[in-house]
């Protein structure tokens, strides 16, 4: 993998950092199957209840990882989530800074509000990128995510935002890894009581949307704190070596967070419409094409209602 591709991959990873799950790109989470430890199901249910009740959540995360070719990187990210009164997300803001081992750095910040999405990236390869995704395009992207059961959506980083305490992470990891409670001595992290879980990747083919240039982790471990079960650390390993570590440095619930605070410092610049930014628009178009094809098949199999066969922008 060359440096340009690596920088682009890490930039995408930072955009989706709060959705991290062992690869830079991941599918939608499903509940742990019945073969899993029932405690995991209880944790997911408890987390979902707490996430629905939270008015606001602020997360600070640190990540270290290894890209193919020996390219090591570190990131620091902040995620802010404001829940709407009816329980949905009213606004999300994420920012991440990434650094390669050789000192190359970048930064990406996104804000999602009912008006759409703004993305501002300082990329060491492409320079500054300031993009706007209109709310109608956001609706189409979210529709595609539901059809394809994916959360690694171009321009959107919703997995951890929609489940900021980690319920979707636990469910998704339990689906892909044979998780079990680790030894009885693994009951704390930095003095915080909780439980470590771990397991090997389940056998089977790769998952749609996974980046073929990024190796799969063959083992994962995660820490759920007590009493709420919030996920504070995930460690992905390949052949016994740490490939990626994601750690929550701070998690604050229900602090004041007015909607007006969700904004980017545009320094007087106008964002470029996403259709005029080829790298991201190409990703969005490919995503929508795959979703339309899969939706058409799902409608024929009566797995999807006919009204959901097309993205919202194409419906009459």
Residue pairs with C-beta under 8 A, 6 or more apart in sequence:
1 9
1 67
1 68
1 69
1 71
1 213
3 71
3 125
4 125
5 213
6 67
6 69
6 71
6 100
7 100
7 104
7 106
7 123
7 124
7 125
8 123
8 125
8 126
8 279
9 24
9 67
9 211
9 213
9 214
10 67
10 73
10 75
10 98
10 100
10 106
11 98
11 106
11 108
11 121
11 123
12 24
12 25
13 20
13 24
13 65
13 75
13 98
14 75
14 77
14 96
14 97
14 98
14 106
14 108
15 94
15 96
15 108
15 110
15 119
15 155
15 157
16 24
16 25
16 151
16 152
16 157
16 159
17 61
17 63
17 75
17 77
17 94
17 96
17 157
17 160
17 246
18 59
18 61
18 77
18 79
18 94
18 157
18 159
18 160
18 161
18 164
19 26
19 151
19 152
19 157
19 158
19 159
19 160
19 161
20 26
20 63
20 160
20 234
20 244
20 246
21 159
21 169
21 172
21 173
21 176
21 234
22 173
22 176
22 216
22 217
22 220
22 234
22 236
22 244
23 210
23 211
23 214
23 216
23 217
24 152
24 211
24 214
25 152
25 209
25 210
25 211
26 150
26 151
26 152
26 159
26 172
26 207
26 209
26 210
27 148
27 149
27 150
27 151
27 152
27 172
27 207
27 208
27 209
28 145
28 148
28 149
28 150
28 151
28 159
28 168
28 172
29 151
29 159
29 163
29 167
29 168
29 169
29 171
29 172
29 175
30 149
30 171
30 172
30 175
31 41
31 44
31 171
31 174
31 175
32 40
32 41
32 44
32 170
32 171
32 174
32 175
32 179
33 174
33 175
36 174
36 179
37 179
37 180
37 181
37 197
39 181
39 195
40 170
40 174
40 179
40 197
43 167
43 170
43 224
43 229
44 167
44 170
44 171
44 174
46 228
46 229
47 163
47 165
47 166
47 167
47 170
47 228
47 229
47 230
48 163
48 167
50 165
50 228
50 229
50 230
50 253
51 57
51 163
51 164
51 165
51 167
52 87
54 81
54 83
54 164
54 165
54 253
54 254
55 82
55 83
55 253
55 254
55 257
56 80
56 81
56 82
56 83
56 253
56 254
56 255
56 256
56 257
57 79
57 80
57 81
57 164
57 165
57 251
57 252
57 253
58 78
58 79
58 80
58 81
58 250
58 251
58 252
58 255
58 257
59 77
59 78
59 79
59 80
59 160
59 164
59 248
59 250
59 251
60 76
60 77
60 78
60 79
60 248
60 249
60 250
60 251
61 75
61 76
61 77
61 78
61 79
61 246
61 247
61 248
61 249
62 74
62 75
62 76
62 77
62 246
62 247
62 249
63 74
63 75
63 76
63 77
63 244
63 245
63 246
63 247
64 72
64 73
64 74
64 75
64 242
64 244
64 245
65 72
65 73
65 74
65 75
65 243
65 244
65 245
66 72
66 73
66 243
66 244
67 73
67 214
68 213
68 214
68 215
71 100
71 101
72 100
72 101
73 98
73 99
73 100
73 101
74 98
74 99
75 96
75 97
75 98
75 99
76 96
76 97
77 94
77 95
77 96
77 97
78 94
78 95
78 96
79 92
79 93
79 94
79 160
79 161
79 164
80 91
80 92
80 93
80 94
80 257
80 261
80 262
81 89
81 91
81 92
81 161
81 164
82 89
82 90
82 91
82 92
82 257
82 259
82 262
83 89
83 90
84 90
89 112
89 158
89 161
89 162
90 113
90 114
90 259
91 111
91 112
91 113
91 114
91 259
91 262
92 110
92 111
92 112
92 157
92 158
92 161
92 262
93 109
93 110
93 111
93 112
93 262
94 109
94 110
94 157
94 161
95 107
95 108
95 109
95 110
96 107
96 108
96 109
97 105
97 106
97 107
98 105
98 106
98 107
98 108
99 105
104 124
105 124
106 121
106 122
106 123
106 124
107 121
107 122
108 119
108 120
108 121
108 122
108 123
109 119
109 120
109 121
109 264
110 117
110 118
110 119
110 120
110 155
110 157
111 117
111 118
111 262
111 263
111 264
112 138
112 156
112 161
113 259
113 262
114 135
115 135
116 132
116 133
116 134
116 135
116 137
116 138
117 132
117 133
117 138
117 155
117 156
118 130
118 131
118 132
118 133
118 264
118 266
118 271
119 129
119 130
119 131
119 132
119 133
119 155
119 271
119 280
120 128
120 129
120 130
120 131
120 264
120 266
120 271
121 128
121 129
121 130
122 128
123 129
126 279
129 272
129 277
130 266
130 269
130 270
130 271
130 272
131 155
131 271
131 272
131 273
131 274
131 277
131 280
132 271
132 272
132 273
132 274
133 141
133 155
133 274
134 273
134 274
136 312
136 313
137 274
137 284
137 313
138 155
138 156
139 311
139 312
139 313
140 284
140 288
140 311
140 312
140 313
141 153
141 154
141 155
141 156
141 284
141 287
141 288
142 153
142 156
142 158
143 291
143 308
143 311
143 312
144 150
144 153
144 287
144 288
144 290
144 291
144 311
145 151
145 153
145 156
145 158
147 291
147 294
147 295
147 298
147 304
147 308
148 208
148 209
148 287
148 290
148 291
148 294
150 208
150 209
151 158
151 159
151 168
152 159
152 209
153 287
154 280
154 283
154 284
154 287
155 274
155 280
155 284
159 168
159 169
159 172
160 166
160 168
160 169
162 168
163 169
165 228
165 229
165 230
165 231
165 251
166 224
166 229
166 230
166 231
169 222
169 231
169 234
170 222
170 224
170 229
170 231
173 179
173 220
173 222
173 234
175 202
176 201
176 202
176 207
177 199
177 200
177 201
177 202
177 219
177 220
178 199
178 200
178 201
178 202
179 197
179 198
179 199
179 220
179 222
180 197
180 198
180 199
181 195
181 196
181 197
182 195
182 196
182 197
182 198
182 221
186 195
186 196
187 193
187 194
187 195
187 196
188 194
189 196
189 223
189 225
189 232
189 233
192 225
192 226
192 232
193 225
193 226
194 223
194 224
194 225
194 226
194 232
195 223
195 224
195 226
196 221
196 222
196 223
197 221
197 222
197 223
197 224
198 219
198 220
198 221
198 222
199 219
199 220
200 218
200 219
201 216
201 217
201 218
201 219
201 220
206 212
206 216
210 216
215 238
215 243
216 238
217 236
217 237
217 238
217 243
217 244
218 237
218 238
218 239
219 236
219 237
219 238
219 240
220 234
220 235
220 236
220 237
221 234
221 235
221 237
222 231
222 233
222 234
222 235
223 231
223 232
223 233
223 234
224 230
224 231
224 232
225 232
230 248
230 251
231 248
232 247
232 248
232 251
233 245
233 246
233 247
233 248
234 245
234 246
235 242
235 244
235 245
235 246
236 242
236 243
236 244
236 245
237 243
274 280
274 281
274 284
275 281
288 311
291 311
292 309
292 310
292 311
295 304
295 308
295 309
295 310
296 309
298 304
299 305
299 306
299 308
299 309
307 315
